[in-house]
Amino acid sequence: MNKLTFLIPVIVVAIAALLSSIFIVDEREKALVLQFGQIKSVKEEPGLAFKVPLIQEVVRYDDRILSLDTDEIEVTPSDDRRLVVDAFARYRIADVVQFRQAVGIGGIGAAEDRLMSILNAQIREVLGSEQVTSDTILSPDRRALVERIRDQSRSSALALGLDVVDVQLKQTALPTQNLEATFARMRAEREREAADEIARGNEAAQRVRAQADRTVVELTSDASRESEIVRGEADAARSRIFADAYGADEGFFDFYRSLTAYERALKGENSSMVISPDGEFFNYLNGSGNIGGEARP
C-alpha cells in the first residue's frame, strides 16, 4: 500500500513532465526552443517536438506573410515639388534565429518598428534622388521605383531575419497646404491652353473666311464677265436679227417698231396723249403709213 502511494505521485509527475516536454508546431508558424535565453533548437517543420520540461521554453513566430503600413512621410523629388507618400509592405520571417538575435524579446512589434524605419529611409532615398521627378512618381513608370525600394529594403531587412516580399505605394499626393496653389497653377495653365486654342481657332476661321470671300469675289467676277459676254453676244445677235429683218422688209420693220412704240406709250393707265394728229407718230393709226412698201388706205 505504501509502495502504491509512492508510485502514484511519481507516475503523475512523470506524465506531467512528459506532457510538458511535448509541444506542437503549427504549419503556420516556426518555433525556437530556448534554454535560459539561449537558442537550443529551431523547429520549422510542423508536427510534434520535444523540449526539456521546466528548463526550456518555446517561443513561436508567425511563418505567414505579414503586412505593415508605414506612416505618411514627405519626400522632395528633384523638381522640388513635395509629395506626401505612404506605403505598405508584405514581409515574412525568413530566419527565426537571426530574427531572435536582432529583436530579442521585443518580438514582432520591435521588428516592425525597425522595418518601418528601413522602408521610410529607402522611400526618401529612392524618390528623392536626382533622376526622379514628381511626374515620374505620379506616372505608371513608378513601378520601377517601387521595385528599387523593395530590393533595397530587402537587403537591409535581412539583418533582422526578415524577407521583404513586396512594397507598394498607397498614396502619392501633394501636401494640403500646397493643393490650392497647385490647383490655381493648373487652372491658369488650362486657361492659357484654352486661350491659345481659341486664338488658333479664330486665326483658322479668319483664313477660311478670307478664302471664302476671295472665292465669292472670284466666282462673282467670273459670272459677271461671262454674263457680260453672253449679253454682248445676245445684243449682237439681236442687232443682227433686226438688221436682217430691216433689210428684208423695211416697211414691215417700221410697222413693228411703231406698234412697239404704241404699246410702250399707252401702257397701263396712260391712255391719253396730247400730240398733233398730223405727226408721224400716228402714221399707222390714221392709215398714212405703209406696210411692206405699200401705202395703207
ABEGO torsion letter per residue (X at the ends): XAAAAAAAAAAAAAAAAAAAABBBBBAABBBBBBBGGBBABBBABBEBBBBBBGABBBBBBBABBBBBBBBBBBBBBAAGBBBBBBBBBBBBBABAAAAAAAAEAAEAAAAAAAAAAAAAAAAAAAAABAABBAAAAABAAAAAAAAAAAAAAAAAAAAAGBBBABBBBABBBBBAAAAAAAAAAAAAAAAAAAAAAAAAAAAAAAAAAAAAAAAAAAAAAAAAAAAAAAAAAAAAAAAAAAAAAAAABAAAAAAAAAAAAAAAAABEABABBBBBAABAAAAAAAGABBBGGBBBX
